[in-house]
Amino acid sequence: MSDVTHPSDPAGSSEFLVEFAVDIPDGTPRSEVERRESAEAVAAADLVRQGHLRRVWKRPAEPGETRVLGLYRASGQAELDALLAGLPLREWMTITVTPLDPHPNDPEAAGGGTDATGLPDPRLRLVYRLEATLGRPLDLGETSGGRRRIVPLTGGTFTGPEIHGRLLPGASADWQTVLADGTALGDIRYTLETEGGDLLYVQSRGVRHGRAEVLARLGRGEDVAPSEYTFRTSTQIETSSPELDWLNKGIFVGVGGRQAAGVVYETYLVD
């Protein structure tokens, strides 16, 4: 069952309420169901990171039925259809899409809710996820400011809702200061090139800290789950591209995760 119903499609709509009814064909092996459900969870997590999937709810259903509601954000109906077409459970789904218009009384319709002072609540919007490879660190040893290390970023790719491309090697590194307790203070500077050929100069100030045994494992190059330590950044982005001028004016924060042979940065715009 794979029909998609669009009750209406108002121009300019960017949020959509999507209802999924999942009907697993009789005789489908349990192993196939589990494989697809696992892939569906991974796909949903990717959509969350990209800023497309905002909320998910389960609806009451008859025994044996699965009904799910999702709040999606897309540039238009065509992009939403492409996102839904890529879901691993798609051929088992009946999907109904309802485009949504903002309501004047919605606290987020005007850019977020407000607190007692009348100021808007900040919100985060994913700009890109960068997965970078690392070169051999240059260890300068102990200095008056701490242990100095330079870690080259040798390559990688970034993806986001609006921009994607590659990291340029030779113009990217993390100039670290490692304190006595293992905390790493990062001066991270790298250059990105979009698929359209635009260049982005990115500067981040970061801090990575955690329990001593966790930091020791990171120092040995082991894979450590990001939930075991804190890795946060504040970021500034510069570009000469007129189409991406909004990056020059943005306030950005990020989260990071160290891997055995690389590092992952997710950078968010503070709306």
C-alpha positions in Angstrom: 0.0 0.0 0.0 1.8 3.1 -1.2 -0.8 5.8 -1.9 0.0 9.4 -0.9 -2.9 11.8 -0.4 -2.4 15.6 -0.4 -5.6 17.2 0.9 -4.2 20.7 0.1 -0.9 22.3 -0.9 -0.9 26.0 0.0 1.9 28.0 -1.5 4.7 28.9 0.9 3.9 26.1 3.4 7.0 24.8 5.1 5.6 22.5 7.8 3.6 19.4 7.1 1.6 17.0 9.3 2.3 13.5 7.9 0.2 10.4 8.9 1.7 7.0 8.3 -0.4 3.8 8.3 2.0 0.8 8.1 0.6 -2.5 6.7 3.2 -5.3 6.8 2.4 -7.9 4.0 1.3 -11.3 5.3 4.1 -13.8 5.2 6.9 -11.3 5.5 9.8 -12.9 7.5 10.3 -11.4 10.9 14.0 -10.9 10.0 13.0 -8.7 7.1 10.6 -6.7 9.3 13.3 -6.1 11.9 15.8 -5.1 9.3 13.5 -2.5 7.8 12.4 -1.2 11.2 16.1 -0.8 12.2 16.8 1.1 8.9 13.7 3.2 9.5 15.1 4.3 12.9 18.4 5.3 11.3 16.6 7.2 8.5 14.5 9.1 11.1 17.6 10.1 13.1 19.1 11.4 9.9 16.0 13.5 9.2 16.1 14.9 12.7 19.8 15.9 12.3 18.9 17.6 8.9 16.1 19.6 10.5 13.3 17.9 8.5 11.7 15.8 11.2 10.6 17.8 14.2 8.2 15.6 16.2 6.7 12.1 16.1 3.6 10.7 17.8 1.8 7.3 17.9 -1.9 7.3 17.3 -4.4 4.8 18.8 -4.9 2.0 16.3 -6.7 -1.3 15.9 -4.8 -4.5 16.9 -2.1 -5.3 14.4 -2.1 -1.7 13.0 0.6 0.9 13.3 -0.3 4.6 12.9 2.2 7.3 13.3 2.0 11.1 13.1 5.1 13.2 12.2 5.7 16.9 12.0 8.0 17.5 9.0 9.7 20.7 7.7 10.6 21.0 4.0 11.0 23.7 1.4 8.0 22.5 -0.4 5.8 19.5 -1.4 8.4 18.2 -3.9 11.2 18.0 -1.3 8.9 16.4 1.2 7.8 13.7 -1.3 11.5 13.0 -2.0 12.2 12.6 1.7 9.3 10.2 2.2 10.1 8.2 -0.8 13.5 7.3 0.7 12.0 5.7 3.9 12.9 2.0 4.2 9.2 1.1 5.1 7.8 3.3 2.3 6.3 0.4 0.2 4.4 -0.8 3.3 2.9 2.6 4.1 -0.1 4.6 3.2 0.8 8.2 3.8 -1.5 11.3 4.2 0.2 14.7 4.0 -1.5 17.9 5.4 0.4 21.2 4.7 0.2 23.5 7.7 0.0 27.3 7.8 1.2 29.3 10.8 -1.4 30.6 13.3 -1.1 34.2 14.7 -1.4 32.9 18.2 1.3 30.2 17.8 4.2 31.2 20.1 6.7 29.8 17.5 5.0 31.5 14.5 6.9 34.7 15.0 10.3 33.2 15.7 9.9 31.4 19.0 8.1 31.7 22.3 8.7 34.5 24.8 9.7 34.6 28.4 8.5 37.0 31.1 10.7 39.7 29.7 9.0 39.5 26.3 12.2 38.3 24.6 12.0 35.4 22.2 13.2 31.9 23.2 16.2 30.9 21.2 15.9 27.9 18.9 18.6 25.8 17.2 18.5 24.9 13.5 21.0 22.5 12.0 23.3 24.1 9.4 25.6 21.1 8.6 27.1 18.0 9.9 30.9 17.6 9.2 32.6 14.3 9.3 36.4 15.0 9.0 39.4 12.7 8.9 42.5 13.6 11.0 46.2 13.5 10.4 49.0 12.8 12.8 49.0 15.4 15.6 52.0 17.6 16.1 52.8 17.7 19.8 54.6 20.8 20.9 54.8 19.7 24.5 54.2 21.6 27.7 54.3 25.4 27.5 53.3 28.1 29.9 49.7 27.9 28.7 49.5 24.1 28.8 50.3 21.2 26.5 50.0 22.4 22.8 49.0 20.1 20.0 48.1 20.8 16.4 45.8 18.2 14.8 45.4 18.5 11.0 42.0 18.0 9.5 42.9 16.2 6.3 39.6 15.8 4.5 35.9 15.0 4.9 32.4 16.0 3.8 29.6 18.0 5.2 25.8 17.8 4.7 23.0 20.0 5.8 19.4 21.1 4.8 20.7 23.9 2.6 24.5 23.4 2.1 26.8 20.5 1.5 30.3 19.9 0.1 33.8 19.0 1.3 36.5 20.1 3.7 39.7 21.4 2.1 42.9 19.8 3.4 45.9 22.0 4.0 43.8 24.8 5.3 42.2 23.1 8.3 43.4 22.1 11.8 42.6 22.1 15.5 45.2 24.1 17.5 44.6 22.5 20.9 45.6 23.3 24.5 45.4 20.3 26.8 45.1 21.2 30.5 46.5 19.2 33.4 43.1 17.5 34.0 42.9 16.4 30.4 40.4 19.1 29.3 41.1 20.1 25.7 40.6 23.7 24.6 40.2 23.8 20.8 41.0 26.6 18.4 39.5 24.9 15.4 39.8 26.5 12.0 38.9 24.9 8.7 37.8 25.7 5.2 34.7 24.2 3.5 33.8 24.2 -0.2 30.2 23.8 -1.2 29.1 21.8 -4.2 28.4 25.1 -5.9 32.1 26.2 -5.4 31.5 28.7 -2.6 34.2 28.8 0.2 33.4 29.0 3.9 36.0 29.9 6.5 35.0 28.5 9.8 36.5 29.3 13.2 35.4 27.5 16.4 36.3 27.8 20.0 35.7 24.5 21.7 36.0 22.7 25.0 36.1 18.9 25.5 36.0 17.6 29.1 34.9 14.6 31.1 36.0 12.0 33.6 39.7 11.4 33.8 39.4 7.7 32.6 37.2 8.8 29.6 39.7 11.5 28.5 42.5 9.0 28.9 40.7 6.6 26.5 40.2 9.5 24.0 43.9 10.4 24.3 44.8 6.8 23.3 42.7 7.1 20.2 39.9 4.8 21.3 36.3 5.1 20.1 34.4 6.6 23.0 30.6 7.3 22.9 30.0 11.1 22.7 27.5 10.7 25.6 30.5 9.9 27.9 32.0 13.3 27.7 31.2 16.9 26.7 32.4 18.5 23.5 30.9 21.9 22.6 31.9 24.8 20.3 31.0 28.4 19.6 31.5 29.1 15.9 31.8 31.9 13.4 31.5 31.5 9.6 32.7 33.8 6.9 32.0 33.7 3.2 32.0 36.0 0.2 29.0 34.3 -1.4 26.0 36.7 -1.7 23.6 33.7 -1.6 25.2 32.5 1.7 25.6 36.0 3.3 23.2 34.9 6.1 26.1 32.8 7.4 28.2 35.9 8.0 25.5 37.3 10.2 24.6 34.2 12.2 25.4 33.0 15.7 26.4 29.4 15.7 27.0 26.7 18.4 28.0 23.1 17.9 28.5 19.7 19.4 31.3 17.4 18.6 32.4 13.8 18.8 35.9 12.3 18.6 36.4 9.1 16.7 39.5 6.9 16.4 40.4 8.3 12.9 38.3 11.3 12.7 36.0 13.9 14.3 32.3 14.9 13.8 31.0 18.4 14.2 27.4 19.4 14.1 26.9 23.2 13.7 23.6 24.9 14.6 22.3 28.4 13.9 20.7 30.1 16.9 17.4 31.5 15.7 
